[in-house]
Structure formats: structure tokens, C-alpha cells
Amino acid sequence: METRFSAGRMTLRLPEVMETEKGKVIIREMKLSDAEMLLDHIRSHAEEGDKLLIELDEVPRSASQEREFLRIYQSKGRKMLVAVMDGMVVGSADVRMGTMHKTAHTASFGIAVRKGYRGLGIGRAMMEYMMEWAVEHGSKKLWLSVFSTNTNAISFYESLGFREECRKKGQYLVKGEYVDEIVMSMWVE
Ligand SMILES: CC(C)(COP(=O)(O)OP(=O)(O)OC[C@H]1O[C@@H](n2cnc3c(N)ncnc32)[C@H](O)[C@@H]1OP(=O)(O)O)[C@@H](O)C(=O)NCCC(=O)NCCS
């Protein structure tokens, strides 16, 4: 079933201090000087393994490499947010609008909240902000992809209104097993 996103419900005003049951988390735009903290964050979810794309030996080796990568978020149609707590990045989310004329109406998303900081509302707050931002910048179709084995993330995206659009069969090979990539999407009203 197709769903539609109604714009105009942005809740965050960045930088935002959000109260959670574990304390205050600051949600703000990523800065290049976050590279070191972001590397630690990426390593933490790369270590978790099978339901996310990146593996530990694919994590950039140095903060300067990561900083170079992060520069793409300074370009038009892209944005990355970080959630910071306890002097650590505990969440990151990014949006990439289509860069060609024929894809400019689309925006795709990525998100990861650190183990131990999940279920606090951080993911929802960041995604809702990013979805609203994409709509304000002209996106008509919001989409993302997720491993078919990542049932928690699928429920999370469904709670935001995304629905499965299609599957790329066996798009990932994880420890000798083929895993489908699920494309989830929603249209903007
Ligand atoms: C998926 C993820 C981003 C959710 O972030 P989060 O901060 O834990 O989510 P929230 O606390 O904001 O939860 C929002 C909603 O998502 C759903 N949800 C979140 N975690 C869930 C889980 N483990 N199982 C089922 N539903 C879940 C709930 O409906 C929740 O609803 P609520 O707001 O009424 O409580 C986070 O668990 C994560 O980073 N996981 C590992 C990385 C990952 O899988 N990233 C996505 C790759 S495609």
C-alpha cells in the first residue's frame, strides 16, 4: 500500500536539545570537525555486522579520510545530522536528493543510532526532520533501502510511513547467504 507524507510537522529547531530517559541529547548539523567522533560511531555499527552494509575493514582509516568523505554533505541537496550525548555521536542521519534532472524529485535517507541509545526517540526525531527538510527542498518521492533481515529498521521506517516498494533479490551476500535489498518509499502529498 502506498503512503503519502504530509509536510508541515517539523518538530526540531536545530540545534535542538532533546530530553530522553538517558539524559540530554543534542541534535545538530554535522561539522567537519565531527570526523573523529563519527568514525567511532561508524565503527560501532560496523562491528554489529550482518544487517548493515559497511564492515569494519571498510571504515575509513583516518579522521582526515572521513573528513574528505563528509565534504559531500556541504553540497546542495545533501545534509547530515548528528545526535551527540556523553561526548559521543550516538546517532547520525543523512539525506541525499537526486542529483540529476530526472532524479531531482527524489530523496534518499540513511540512519544509524548507537546500540544502547536506541528506543529513545532519537531516530524518529532525526528522520522526521530530514523528511521535512527534503520536502521543503522540493522532494516528491522519499525512499531508502534496507536489508530484508533488518526487521527492527523495517518496523521503524513503517512507523514513519514508508512502505515496501520492491525488492532487489540477493543484492547482498552475507556470510554465504543471499539477502534481499528492500526499497521502501513514500510520496509527498
Ligand atoms: C532503526 C533505528 C534507526 C531506530 O532508531 P531509534 O532511535 O532506536 O528509534 P526511535 O526510538 O525513534 O523509535 C521510533 C519508532 O520506530 C519503531 N521502532 C524503533 N525501534 C524498533 C525496534 N527495535 N523494533 C520495532 N520497532 C522499532 C517504533 O515504532 C518506534 O515507535 P515509537 O516512536 O512509538 O516508540 C535504530 O534502531 C538503529 O540505528 N538501528 C541500527 C542501524 C540500522 O539498522 N539502521 C538502518 C539501516 S537501513
The ligand as an ORCA input file, in Angstrom:
! r2SCAN-3c Opt
* xyz 0 1
  C      16.383      1.623     13.283
  C      16.892      2.725     14.198
  C      17.484      3.853     13.340
  C      15.724      3.301     15.022
  O      16.179      4.395     15.787
  P      15.688      4.601     17.294
  O      16.229      5.887     17.792
  O      16.012      3.383     18.064
  O      14.098      4.680     17.076
  P      13.032      5.514     17.913
  O      13.302      5.343     19.356
  O      12.984      6.919     17.413
  O      11.683      4.741     17.534
  C      10.722      5.252     16.636
  C       9.720      4.189     16.253
  O      10.368      3.175     15.475
  C       9.871      1.906     15.802
  N      10.988      1.103     16.288
  C      12.190      1.563     16.718
  N      12.990      0.543     17.070
  C      12.255     -0.593     16.865
  C      12.519     -1.970     17.062
  N      13.695     -2.393     17.549
  N      11.553     -2.847     16.746
  C      10.352     -2.431     16.273
  N      10.059     -1.132     16.084
  C      11.005     -0.218     16.370
  C       8.805      2.070     16.852
  O       7.577      2.081     16.156
  C       9.083      3.437     17.424
  O       7.818      3.967     17.701
  P       7.558      4.964     18.925
  O       8.147      6.269     18.450
  O       6.097      4.979     19.062
  O       8.285      4.370     20.095
  C      17.969      2.194     15.200
  O      17.434      1.077     15.858
  C      19.277      1.793     14.541
  O      20.108      2.643     14.278
  N      19.494      0.510     14.272
  C      20.768      0.023     13.736
  C      21.166      0.673     12.458
  C      20.124      0.457     11.396
  O      19.537     -0.605     11.281
  N      19.937      1.492     10.586
  C      19.020      1.434      9.462
  C      19.752      0.833      8.306
  S      18.743      0.795      6.862
*
